[in-house]
Amino acid sequence: MASHRKIAFVANTSWSIYRFRLFLIRRLIDNGFTIFVLAPRDSYTPHFESIPGLTYIELKHFRATAYSVFQNRLLRKELQHHYNRVKPDLIFHYTIKANIYGSIAARNAGVASVSIITGLGYTFAKKGWLRSAVKFLYRNSLRTTAEVWFLNEDDLHTFTASRLVDPRKTFLLPGEGVDPNEFFPAPFDNKKKDITFLFVGRMIRYKGIYEFVEAARLLRQKGLAVNCQLAGLLRR
């Protein structure tokens, strides 16, 4: 199916786009869209090179944890340069820096964009200058986006209650979909005497680690045959 429509996906890792958006990207390519992926280079980047209809563009100034105003300005200018050159018809931004600086770059380049809020991140859980700064940046950057999509109803409420986005252009996604050929449940052994719960995530407070530990303690106190395990990177 011939088409000259171009769609760009922008995120802080190639890994996240490949693992979580590849199914959508393939469907768009099958329907005739030309796809551009803009992300820092990592171990998943080479996978994009074998996908016809997809062009990968490396982002060299994307530092997910950098607070430097200078570094973030470089990212905004880099994104705007690519948007002016590629001239996509629509851009999907994922993760906080892409949503903020990508939306500003898209506005300056005159390109329609959609910000997808997959989560609030630890910056919203902590009080202080960082949360205030992030709210200010969100409020400014989301003013001219075409739409803002949320995966979590509580996050949508937080943004609208804080007046970070116009409620009229918000949309609550029921999920982004799971490829059952890639992610599928393991066979359940109903003969096992105990049940194991596995927490997968970074070992930080704002991921719910304290709540998981407390739940494990309560279950053991009740004498239930359960094992609770943790798997993830240690972060302060």
N, C-alpha and C positions, 0 to 999 in steps of 0.2 A: 504494500500500500504506500504509494508515494506521498511524501509530505515534506514541507520545508520548515516545519515548526521545530523550534529548539527549546529544550528544557534543561536547566542546570540544577544540580544538587550540590549543596555546600555544607560541609561539616568539619569537625576538628580532627577526624581520623578517616583514612581510607577504610580501615577495618569496619567501622560502624556502618558506612554506606554499603559495603559489600555484604556484610552479614545480615543487615536488617532491611535494606531497600533494594536488593538485587532483583527480587521477584517483580517488584513494581517497575523497575528500570527495564527489565526484559519485556514486560507486557507493553510498555510505552514504545520500545523499539519495534516490537512486532506490529504495532499499530502505526508505524511510519514516522515516529518522532526521532529526532536526533538528540542524543543525550550528552551532556557535559558533566563530568564529576570534578569538583574543585575541592581539594583536601591536601593536607600534608602527606608526604610520602612515608609509607611504613611497609611492613611485610606483606600486606594484602594488595598493595598498589599494582604489582605485576599481573594480578588476575584481570584487571581492567583492559590490559593490552590485547587480550584474546577475544574481546566482545565486539563484534561488528556493530557499527552504529553508535559507539561510545567513544568519546574523547576525554582522556584524563589530563587535567591541568594541575601541576604541583603548586601548592601554596607554601612559599618559603618563609613567610612572616607570621604564620599562625602559631602562636604560643598560648596554649590553653590556660596555663596558670600564671601568665605574666600580667602584672598590674601596671606596667610601664605605659604612660601616656604616649611616649614616643613609639614604642613597639606596636601599640594598638593603632596609632596613626599610620604606620607603615602597612599594617594589615588592611586598613580601610582603603588606602591608596592602591595596594596590590589588587584587591578585589575590584575596585572601580576600573582599573586598567583592563582587567580581563573582561568585565561586563561591557565596556565600550568596544572592545575588540571582537568579542563573540556575538554580542547583541542577541542574547536569548529572548525568547518570547515570555518566559516565565522562569522564576528562580525559587527553589525551595531551600530555605535556610533551616539548619538544625544546630542545636547547642547554643549556649548563651552568646558567645562572641560572634558567631555567624549571624545570629538573629539581630544583634545590635549593630555591628559594624558592616555586616553584609547588607542589612536593610538600608543603612545610610548610603552605602555605595550604590545600591540599586536605585535609590531615589535620585542621586546625583547623575546617574547614567540614564535615567528615564526608562527604567525597566521595571515591569510589574514583579512583585515578589510576595511570597507567603512565608510567614514565620511559623515554625512548628515547635511548640513548647512541650518537650517530652518530660520535663521535670523542672523544679525550681532550683535545685542544687543547694549546696550548703550555705551559699551567700544569703539566701532568704531566711535561713534558720538562725543566723547570727545577727545580733543587733550591733549597730555602729556605723561608721562612715562607709564601709564597703557596701552594705545593704542599701544605704541611702543613695550612694553613687550609682549602683546597678539599677535601682528604681528610676532615677533620673534619666539614665541612658535608655532604658526600655521605653519610658514615656515619650522621649524625643524620637527614637528610631522607629517605633511602631505607628507613629501618626500617619504615615503615608504608605504603609504596606497595604496590599490589596485585601488580605485576610490574615487572621491569626488563628491557628488551629491548636487545640489542646488535647492531650490524651487523658487528662485527669480533671474531673469536675471541680475538685477543690482548688486546683491551680487556676482554672478559669475564674472561679469566684475571687481568688486572691488578686488577680490582675484587674478584674473589673471593679472590685471594692476599693482598691488602691488607685483607681483611675489611671492605670497604666495603658489601657487600651479601650477603644470605643466598643461597647458591648455589641453594637450592630454588625461588626465585622468579625466577630468571634465564631468559632465552630468547634463543637466537641466531637472528636473522632471516637468511635467505639473501639478503636484499636487499629494497629497498622497491618494486621494480618500475620499469620505464621504459615510458612511453607511446610506442610505435613510430610513432605519427602525429605526435608532437611532436619526438622525437629519433630520427634515422635516419642510417645511414652514407652518406657521399657516394660516388658511383661511383668505383671504384678504377681508376686508369690504369696498367695493367701495362706501358706503353711508356715510362714515365719511367725515366730512368737513375739517378736518386737518390731517396732516401726522406727525408721530413721528419718529424721528431718534434716535437710541440708540447707544451710544459709550460704548463698554465693554472692559475694559483694566485697567492697572495700571495708576494712575493719575500722570504721569511723562511726562516731556517735550518730551522725545525721543520716546514716543508712538504716537505722533501726536496730543496730547491734545490741544496744542495752535491752530493748524490748524482747529481742529473741532470747537473750540469756535469761531474762526474768521469766519468760514463758517456759523455758526448759526447766528452770528451778521449780516452778509451780507444778509442772507435769510430774516431775520426779517425786515431789512431796506427796502427790496423790497416789503414788505407788504404781503409776502406769509404766508399762514396758516400752519405753521410748529411748532412742538415742538422738542427741542433737549435735550436729557437727557444723564446723565453720570452714569455709574455703574462700580465700581472697588475699589481697595484698594488705600489708600493714601500712596504715597512714595515720598521722597525728590529727 
